[in-house]
């Protein structure tokens, strides 16, 4: 197969290349390939980025062990629909050698220090195929960066979350693709987390993650949560056979969990998350310290979601929509008990009341089983 003078001059893709593919050899000369993400977003509305990405270079040699280099250049990269998004510039090189892919990437625009990814990944080729990483491929990659975490969070698809603070990461991954090990640290100093929907906020001096081989540790820390605190810590294990198990524990002392116009809630107790090969377990023993619920007079109008069932044949040109797989992923088992000793106030629309009781949640996150009751204490 030989394609000479392949050229495409349009948006979202501009391309100029030559390709020769024989039984056992490949020769790709990529003079230019430019993707305009803003134009591509018209075809893919959920695309998270806008800006442009360009690539050029040449790959040639035996199909099972080609050599060459592709140069990458990204410009004006921003999060879609985020006016406060930082504008990034990405420069990098992907170099192919027999049995190895070398990576050298650098992103500017996240503060005075560029985010860098450098290292190599081993490659292996099956008979007659192109080389690709396998679980046994050697891994040696270093990620380094320091700066304000806020702009980086804006780039992530976390619409209801805000995180600020001074971040620093210097982490090296070694071992193999199937069994990696990590060495280094990632930290966040003088930080603040906000959940915009719940109105909750946490302020902390330092959160630090330390990696030592297969062991990952979230160092114990305490965060201010309204009038109270949340203390947490945890461990994880880089073990593919065990599905990367982790354990996270948190203790609440009169912690403010939500602060909205219609409800505020403080609680104390303990929460533990255990994740293993059979799924995740959520264990919690909580006691509400004070809850105030306001029955607001003018609630915003909600547009109801209607379940539509179509009958008859599907119109020509329309495909059947795939139903979500309810069994996908390991189960999340629940063991949650919430004690409400009082100080649970419901007010508004002529009502002034205080409630007490207890609620237990069992089953799984997909099929929770809720039992309990709340009784009127006064009102």
HELIX and SHEET records of a PDB file:
HELIX    1   1 UNK A   37  UNK A   40  1                                   4    
HELIX    2   2 UNK A   63  UNK A   65  5                                   3    
HELIX    3   3 UNK A  149  UNK A  155  1                                   7    
HELIX    4   4 UNK A  240  UNK A  242  5                                   3    
SHEET    1   A20 UNK A   2  UNK A   9  0                                        
SHEET    2   A20 UNK A  13  UNK A  21 -1                                        
SHEET    3   A20 UNK A  25  UNK A  36 -1                                        
SHEET    4   A20 UNK A  49  UNK A  62 -1                                        
SHEET    5   A20 UNK A  67  UNK A  79 -1                                        
SHEET    6   A20 UNK A  88  UNK A  97 -1                                        
SHEET    7   A20 UNK A 100  UNK A 108 -1                                        
SHEET    8   A20 UNK A 115  UNK A 122 -1                                        
SHEET    9   A20 UNK A 139  UNK A 148 -1                                        
SHEET   10   A20 UNK A 161  UNK A 175 -1                                        
SHEET   11   A20 UNK A 180  UNK A 195 -1                                        
SHEET   12   A20 UNK A 200  UNK A 213 -1                                        
SHEET   13   A20 UNK A 215  UNK A 225 -1                                        
SHEET   14   A20 UNK A 228  UNK A 237 -1                                        
SHEET   15   A20 UNK A 246  UNK A 259 -1                                        
SHEET   16   A20 UNK A 263  UNK A 276 -1                                        
SHEET   17   A20 UNK A 279  UNK A 294 -1                                        
SHEET   18   A20 UNK A 332  UNK A 348  1                                        
SHEET   19   A20 UNK A 351  UNK A 363 -1                                        
SHEET   20   A20 UNK A 368  UNK A 378 -1                                        
END                                                                             
